[in-house]
Amino acid sequence: MASQLELDDQKGQLLPFRESVLAMLGVASVAMLIALDQTIVSTAMPRIVAELKGFELYAWVATAYMLASVITIPIFGRLGDLFGRKPFMLAAILLFTLASVLCGMATNMLFLVLARGLQGIGGGIMIGTVFATVADLFPDPRRRLRWLVFVTSAFGLANMVGPTLGGMLTQHGGWRLVFFVNVPVGIIALFFVRSFLPHLRHARDGARLRLDWLGAFVLAVTFGALQLTIELFPRQGWSTATTALGALTLGCALTLFFWEKRMGYPIIPVDMLFDRKLRALFAMSVLGGFALFSLVFYVPLLFQGGYAMSPRASGMLITPLLLGTTVGSFINNRVVTRVRRANALLYVGFALSAFASLAVVVLRGKEPHLVWMACMGASGLGLGLVGTSLTVCSQQIVSRDHLGAATALLQSLRTFGGMLGTALTGALLGHLYTMGVNRSLDSYQAAQWFKSFASPEVLVDRADQAALISRLVSAGHAGDAMMSAARSALVDSIHVGLTVSAVAALAGLCLAWLVPPVRVGYIKAPSPGAPSQNAPS
């Protein structure tokens, strides 16, 4: 067996073909578990908050997962380098599946947020090991790219079916099935990984292992305090609480900055973060994540709460956004070597995303579904181009020794941007919705009914709406008109959040001009009498 492994290693892969297929099926099933959860939950979120109440924790359902992931990815990526990835991947699958069951059993929003944080730990470990496992199995880069089709296909399939499946499960079986569906996928992943993925351990140089646990803790406190500040500030202004949280955020950020500069394996490579050639790319990664996750988590609420669509219809309309990111990545990989400058794809991607986000703000909910799907698809296509282009450009700019660190930092900053976008959009939404409902109730001389409209969750559950309208009519009010006014307040508040998302995309477009020219294998057409030559990378 050892001689066979050596022979296959010389061919660019560690295992024979059949064993490679079975091992990659395990890796692909793990990728499916990650991607399916990311795409299926957002469609169910309006119905979840309608049943569990607690709209103030709406954003935390997303950001708890992202916060846990962004911390665990670099930690367990490093542990996998030293001790092998299979044990961590198996533990992550078990943890993620158990957390999915806990999410499905949640009886209130706080329980769901905590379970999502546990899910995020498992998801972060899986993300930190999946792509590195492929590199372990296939040392030759060209062969690795061919086998990566397993992983990219899993992500593409999840992006294609996730939102619609989430809508159908929510509408016909209840939102809890959105989390329980992870259980059979997790069992399949566990079987294939345990049975067919080899336990590869890398040689250690004998140096003492130092992991940045303090950096991870300070990072969690920094991001958590930042999100609380963003949520409370629109309601309280410069109160004692917001001032204290702001000071805590700033103090932790400064501590993190100076601590990370001392670490040999920092969770945030500060020197790289402020590199003159890379900082524009890192800023664009934050902005791209901001735009994408704002759309993913709040457009379903716009459809279901603002435009009274069913979860199934909402899932169908959001599908092109997530599918478009996969298509955009595929197109980028196909054309990046055929354009003079890879930077051009960044311009196109951010421009498409900004245009589509503004189009969603302009549309009023009565347009054909095809129009909505086109807007969602254009935005997803643009952000897919951006995500892959950022990786390509960074890998062309940095030295070979820093490829992994630059790529990991881009992914972490994209997740941070998603956290920031979800939190900021949620804070704006809650504040502006409350103001809009107060104004509309004052116009109907029904301010005493504010508590019934205080949370947008009433606009999602049709049974609750019917009961509230009946009580309003019995009290002598125009129930239907008041409900319509509340719906308009929700639409207007989400539109403001999506406008901020479009501004983030436009800012990314402006930053793209600061990226040094990047060429990836571009072949210039020869002039008459001159030999063709490759343009420099």
C-alpha positions in Angstrom: 0.0 0.0 0.0 2.8 2.3 0.8 4.4 1.8 -2.6 1.1 2.5 -4.2 0.7 5.7 -2.3 4.2 6.8 -3.3 3.3 5.9 -6.9 0.1 7.9 -6.9 1.9 10.8 -5.1 4.3 11.0 -8.0 1.2 11.3 -10.2 0.0 14.3 -8.2 -2.4 12.5 -5.9 -2.0 10.4 -2.7 -4.7 7.8 -3.4 -5.7 5.6 -6.3 -8.5 6.8 -8.5 -11.3 4.8 -6.8 -10.2 5.8 -3.3 -9.8 9.4 -4.4 -13.4 9.5 -5.6 -14.7 8.1 -2.3 -12.6 10.4 -0.2 -13.7 13.4 -2.3 -17.4 12.4 -1.9 -16.8 12.8 1.8 -15.2 16.2 1.3 -18.1 17.2 -1.0 -20.7 16.1 1.5 -19.0 18.3 4.1 -19.1 21.2 1.6 -22.8 20.5 1.0 -23.5 20.6 4.7 -21.8 24.0 5.0 -23.4 25.6 1.9 -26.9 24.2 2.4 -27.1 25.6 5.9 -25.9 29.0 4.7 -28.5 29.2 1.9 -31.5 27.5 3.4 -31.8 29.4 6.7 -32.3 33.0 5.4 -35.5 32.1 3.6 -37.0 30.7 6.8 -35.9 33.6 9.0 -39.1 35.8 8.7 -41.3 32.8 9.7 -38.9 31.9 12.5 -39.1 35.3 14.1 -42.8 35.4 13.6 -43.2 32.3 15.7 -40.4 32.8 18.3 -40.8 36.6 18.5 -37.8 38.6 19.6 -37.2 40.5 16.4 -34.3 42.4 18.2 -32.3 39.2 17.8 -33.0 38.8 14.1 -29.5 39.8 13.1 -27.8 37.8 15.8 -29.1 34.5 14.3 -26.8 35.3 11.3 -23.9 37.1 13.1 -23.6 34.5 15.9 -22.8 31.9 13.3 -20.4 34.2 11.4 -18.6 35.4 14.5 -17.9 31.8 15.7 -16.8 30.9 12.2 -14.4 33.8 11.7 -12.6 32.9 14.9 -12.4 29.1 14.5 -11.3 29.1 10.8 -7.7 30.2 11.4 -7.3 28.3 14.7 -8.4 24.9 13.4 -6.7 25.5 10.0 -3.4 25.7 12.0 -4.3 22.7 14.1 -5.1 20.7 11.0 -1.7 21.6 9.6 0.0 20.1 12.6 -2.1 17.1 13.6 -4.0 16.2 10.5 -7.5 17.3 9.4 -9.6 14.1 9.6 -10.1 14.1 13.5 -11.2 17.8 13.4 -13.5 17.3 10.4 -15.2 14.4 12.1 -15.6 16.4 15.4 -16.9 19.4 13.4 -19.6 17.3 11.5 -20.8 15.8 14.9 -20.9 19.3 16.5 -22.6 20.9 13.5 -25.2 18.2 13.3 -26.0 18.3 17.0 -26.2 22.1 16.9 -28.6 21.8 14.0 -30.9 19.6 16.1 -30.7 22.2 18.9 -31.6 25.0 16.5 -34.6 23.0 15.3 -35.7 22.5 18.9 -35.4 26.2 19.9 -38.2 27.6 21.9 -37.1 31.3 21.8 -34.7 33.5 19.9 -32.0 33.6 22.5 -31.8 29.8 22.5 -31.6 29.8 18.7 -28.8 32.4 18.7 -26.7 30.3 21.1 -27.3 27.2 19.1 -26.3 29.1 15.9 -23.1 30.1 17.6 -22.4 26.4 18.3 -23.2 25.7 14.7 -20.7 28.4 13.6 -17.9 26.7 15.6 -18.6 23.5 13.7 -18.9 25.3 10.4 -15.7 27.3 10.9 -13.8 24.1 11.6 -15.2 22.5 8.4 -14.4 25.6 6.3 -10.9 25.6 7.7 -10.3 22.0 6.8 -12.3 21.3 3.6 -10.1 23.1 1.0 -6.9 22.3 2.8 -7.9 18.6 2.7 -8.2 18.7 -1.1 -4.7 20.2 -1.2 -3.4 17.4 1.0 -4.9 14.7 -1.3 -3.7 16.3 -4.5 -0.3 18.0 -4.2 -0.2 18.8 -7.9 -2.1 22.1 -8.5 -3.4 21.1 -11.9 -4.8 17.8 -10.7 -6.2 19.5 -7.6 -8.2 22.0 -9.8 -9.8 19.1 -11.6 -10.8 17.3 -8.4 -12.1 20.6 -6.9 -15.1 20.1 -9.1 -16.5 17.9 -6.3 -16.5 20.8 -3.9 -17.6 23.5 -6.3 -20.4 21.3 -7.5 -21.6 20.8 -3.9 -21.6 24.5 -3.3 -23.4 25.2 -6.6 -26.1 22.6 -5.9 -26.7 24.0 -2.5 -27.0 27.5 -3.9 -29.4 26.3 -6.5 -31.8 24.3 -4.3 -31.2 25.8 -0.8 -33.4 28.9 -0.9 -36.3 27.2 -2.7 -36.0 24.1 -0.5 -36.0 26.3 2.6 -39.2 28.1 1.4 -41.0 24.8 0.7 -40.0 23.2 4.0 -41.0 26.3 5.9 -44.3 26.7 4.1 -45.4 23.0 4.1 -43.7 21.5 7.1 -42.6 24.3 9.4 -39.3 26.2 9.8 -37.8 23.6 12.1 -37.3 21.2 9.2 -34.8 23.8 7.8 -32.4 22.7 10.5 -33.4 19.1 10.8 -32.6 18.6 7.1 -28.9 18.9 8.1 -29.1 15.6 10.1 -29.2 13.2 7.1 -26.6 15.2 5.2 -24.4 15.2 8.3 -24.8 11.4 8.7 -23.8 10.9 5.1 -20.8 13.2 5.5 -19.7 11.4 8.7 -19.9 8.0 7.0 -17.8 9.0 4.0 -15.2 11.0 5.9 -14.7 8.3 8.6 -14.6 5.4 6.1 -12.6 6.8 3.2 -10.7 9.9 4.1 -7.1 9.0 5.1 -5.7 10.5 8.3 -2.7 12.5 7.0 -0.4 14.0 9.5 2.3 16.5 8.5 5.8 16.3 9.8 6.4 18.6 12.7 9.6 20.6 13.2 9.6 20.1 16.9 8.8 23.8 17.6 6.4 24.5 20.5 2.9 24.9 19.2 1.5 28.4 19.9 -2.1 29.2 19.1 -3.5 32.6 19.4 -6.2 31.8 21.9 -6.0 35.3 23.5 -6.3 36.9 20.1 -9.4 34.8 19.4 -11.0 35.8 22.7 -10.3 39.5 22.2 -11.6 39.3 18.6 -14.8 37.8 19.8 -15.3 40.5 22.5 -14.4 43.2 19.9 -16.9 42.1 17.3 -19.6 41.3 19.9 -19.3 44.8 21.5 -19.2 46.4 18.0 -22.5 44.7 17.1 -24.2 45.7 20.3 -23.0 49.3 19.8 -24.5 49.3 16.3 -27.8 47.9 17.5 -28.2 50.2 20.5 -27.0 53.5 19.0 -30.0 54.3 16.8 -32.3 53.9 19.8 -30.2 55.4 22.6 -27.7 57.7 21.0 -24.7 58.5 23.2 -26.0 56.9 26.3 -24.0 55.4 29.1 -24.4 51.9 27.6 -23.4 52.9 24.0 -20.4 54.9 25.3 -19.2 52.1 27.4 -19.6 49.6 24.5 -17.9 52.0 22.1 -15.0 52.3 24.5 -14.8 48.6 25.0 -14.8 48.0 21.2 -12.0 50.6 20.7 -9.9 49.3 23.7 -10.2 45.7 22.5 -9.4 46.6 18.9 -6.2 48.4 20.0 -5.2 45.5 22.3 -5.8 43.1 19.4 -3.7 45.2 17.1 -0.6 45.3 19.3 -1.0 41.7 20.5 -1.3 40.3 17.0 2.0 42.1 15.9 3.8 40.0 18.5 2.4 36.6 17.6 4.2 34.2 15.3 0.9 32.7 14.1 -1.6 35.5 14.7 -5.4 35.1 14.1 -5.2 38.4 12.2 -1.9 39.0 10.3 -1.7 42.8 11.0 1.3 43.5 8.8 -0.4 41.9 5.8 -3.6 43.7 6.6 -1.9 47.1 6.2 0.2 46.1 3.2 0.0 49.0 0.6 -0.6 46.6 -2.3 -3.2 44.5 -0.5 -5.2 46.9 1.7 -7.6 47.9 -1.1 -8.4 44.2 -1.8 -9.0 43.6 1.9 -11.3 46.6 2.1 -13.2 45.4 -1.0 -13.6 42.0 0.6 -15.3 43.6 3.6 -17.6 45.7 1.3 -18.4 42.6 -0.8 -19.4 40.6 2.3 -21.4 43.6 3.5 -23.4 43.8 0.3 -24.0 40.1 -0.1 -25.2 39.2 3.4 -27.4 42.3 3.7 -29.3 41.0 0.6 -29.3 37.4 1.7 -30.8 38.0 5.2 -33.1 41.0 4.6 -34.5 40.5 1.1 -36.5 37.4 2.3 -38.0 39.7 5.0 -38.8 42.3 2.3 -40.6 39.6 0.2 -42.5 37.9 3.0 -43.2 40.8 5.4 -43.2 43.8 3.0 -44.8 42.2 -0.1 -46.8 39.4 1.7 -45.2 36.7 -0.4 -45.2 33.0 0.7 -41.9 31.5 2.0 -41.9 29.3 -1.2 -42.2 32.2 -3.5 -39.6 34.1 -1.5 -37.2 31.2 -1.7 -37.7 30.9 -5.5 -36.9 34.6 -5.9 -33.8 34.6 -3.7 -32.3 31.6 -5.5 -30.8 33.5 -8.4 -28.8 35.7 -5.9 -27.0 32.7 -4.5 -26.9 30.7 -7.7 -25.5 33.8 -9.4 -22.5 33.9 -7.0 -21.6 30.3 -8.2 -22.0 31.3 -11.9 -20.0 34.4 -11.3 -17.1 32.4 -9.9 -17.3 30.0 -12.8 -17.3 32.8 -15.4 -14.4 34.5 -13.6 -12.3 31.4 -13.8 -13.0 31.0 -17.5 -12.3 34.6 -18.6 -9.6 35.8 -16.2 -6.8 34.6 -18.4 -8.5 36.1 -21.5 -8.7 39.7 -20.3 -5.8 42.2 -20.4 -6.2 43.0 -16.7 -8.0 40.9 -14.1 -9.0 44.2 -12.4 -11.7 44.7 -15.0 -13.7 41.9 -13.4 -13.7 43.8 -10.1 -15.2 46.8 -11.9 -17.9 44.8 -13.6 -18.7 42.8 -10.4 -19.2 45.8 -8.1 -21.0 47.8 -10.8 -23.5 44.9 -11.3 -24.1 44.5 -7.6 -24.6 48.2 -7.0 -27.0 48.5 -10.0 -29.0 45.4 -8.9 -29.3 46.6 -5.3 -30.6 50.0 -6.4 -33.1 48.3 -8.7 -34.5 46.3 -5.8 -35.0 49.7 -4.0 -36.8 51.2 -7.0 -39.1 48.2 -7.5 -42.4 48.3 -5.6 -43.4 44.6 -5.3 -46.0 44.4 -8.1 -43.5 43.5 -10.9 -43.4 40.1 -12.5 -41.3 37.5 -10.7 -38.9 37.4 -13.6 -37.9 41.0 -13.0 -37.1 40.2 -9.4 -35.1 37.1 -10.4 -33.1 39.1 -12.9 -32.2 41.7 -10.2 -31.2 39.0 -7.8 -29.2 37.1 -10.4 -27.4 40.2 -11.5 -26.4 41.0 -8.0 -25.2 37.5 -7.3 -23.3 37.3 -10.6 -21.5 40.6 -9.7 -20.6 39.5 -6.2 -19.5 36.1 -7.5 -17.1 37.9 -9.9 -15.9 40.0 -7.0 -15.2 37.2 -4.6 -13.1 35.1 -7.1 -11.3 38.2 -8.5 -10.2 39.3 -5.1 -8.6 35.9 -4.5 -7.0 35.8 -7.9 -5.6 39.4 -7.6 -4.3 38.8 -4.1 -2.6 35.6 -5.1 -0.9 37.3 -8.0 0.3 40.2 -5.8 1.7 38.3 -2.8 4.7 36.0 -2.7 4.2 32.3 -2.8 5.0 32.0 0.9 2.0 34.2 1.8 -0.7 32.8 -0.5 -2.5 30.8 2.2 -2.4 33.7 4.7 -3.7 36.2 2.2 -6.5 33.9 1.0 -7.6 33.1 4.6 -7.6 36.8 5.6 -9.8 37.7 2.6 -12.3 35.1 3.6 -12.3 36.3 7.3 -12.7 39.9 6.2 -15.6 38.9 3.9 -17.3 37.2 6.9 -16.6 40.3 9.0 -18.2 42.5 6.3 -21.2 40.1 6.4 -21.5 40.6 10.1 -21.2 44.3 9.8 -23.8 44.5 7.0 -26.3 42.3 8.8 -25.9 44.2 12.0 -26.0 47.7 10.5 -29.0 46.9 8.2 -30.8 45.3 11.1 -30.2 48.3 13.3 -31.4 50.7 10.6 -34.4 48.5 9.9 -35.6 48.3 13.5 -35.2 52.1 14.1 -36.8 53.3 10.9 -39.6 50.8 11.1 -40.5 51.9 14.6 -40.5 55.6 13.5 -42.6 54.8 10.4 -45.2 52.8 12.4 -45.4 55.5 15.0 -46.1 58.1 12.4 -48.8 56.0 10.7 -50.6 55.1 13.9 -50.6 58.8 14.9 -52.3 59.6 11.6 -55.0 57.1 12.4 -55.2 58.3 16.0 -54.4 54.8 17.2 -51.1 55.3 19.0 -52.3 52.9 21.8 -52.0 50.0 19.3 -48.2 50.5 18.8 -47.4 47.4 20.9 -49.3 45.2 18.4 -47.2 46.6 15.5 -43.9 47.1 17.3 -42.2 44.2 15.6 -42.4 43.3 11.9 -43.1 39.7 12.8 -46.8 40.4 12.7 -46.4 41.2 9.0 -45.2 37.6 8.3 -47.8 35.4 10.0 -51.1 35.7 8.2 -53.1 34.3 11.1 -51.7 36.9 13.5 -52.5 39.6 10.9 -56.1 38.5 10.5 -56.6 38.4 14.3 -55.1 41.9 14.7 -57.2 43.3 11.9 -60.3 41.8 13.5 -59.5 43.5 16.8 -58.8 46.8 15.1 -62.1 46.8 13.2 -64.0 45.9 16.4 -62.4 48.9 18.0 -63.6 51.1 15.2 -60.3 51.5 13.3 -59.4 50.9 9.6 -57.6 47.6 10.2 -56.6 46.9 6.6 -55.3 50.4 6.0 -53.3 50.3 9.2 -51.8 47.0 8.3 -50.9 48.3 4.9 -49.2 51.3 6.4 -47.1 49.1 8.7 -46.2 47.0 5.7 -45.1 50.2 3.8 -43.0 51.2 6.8 -41.2 47.9 6.7 -40.6 48.2 3.0 -39.2 51.7 3.3 -36.9 50.7 6.2 -35.5 47.7 4.3 -35.0 49.9 1.2 -32.8 52.2 3.3 -30.7 49.2 4.4 -30.4 48.0 0.8 -29.4 51.5 -0.3 -26.5 51.3 2.2 -25.6 48.0 0.6 -25.6 49.6 -2.8 -23.3 52.4 -1.5 -21.0 49.7 -0.1 -20.8 48.2 -3.6 -20.1 51.6 -5.2 -17.3 52.2 -2.6 -15.9 48.8 -3.7 -16.0 50.0 -7.3 -14.1 53.1 -6.4 -11.5 51.1 -4.5 -10.9 48.8 -7.4 -8.9 51.7 -9.1 -6.4 51.5 -6.3 -5.5 47.9 -7.0 -2.2 47.5 -8.9 -2.6 46.1 -12.4 -2.9 42.3 -12.4 -2.6 40.0 -15.3 -3.2 36.3 -15.1 -1.7 34.4 -18.1 -3.0 36.9 -20.6 -1.6 36.3 -24.1 -1.3 39.4 -26.2 -2.2 39.0 -29.8 1.0 39.3 -31.9 1.5 42.4 -34.1 2.5 41.8 -37.7 6.1 40.5 -37.9 6.4 40.2 -34.1 6.4 36.9 -32.0 3.6 36.5 -29.5 4.6 36.7 -25.8 3.0 36.3 -22.5 2.2 39.4 -20.6 3.8 39.6 -17.2 1.8 38.5 -14.2 
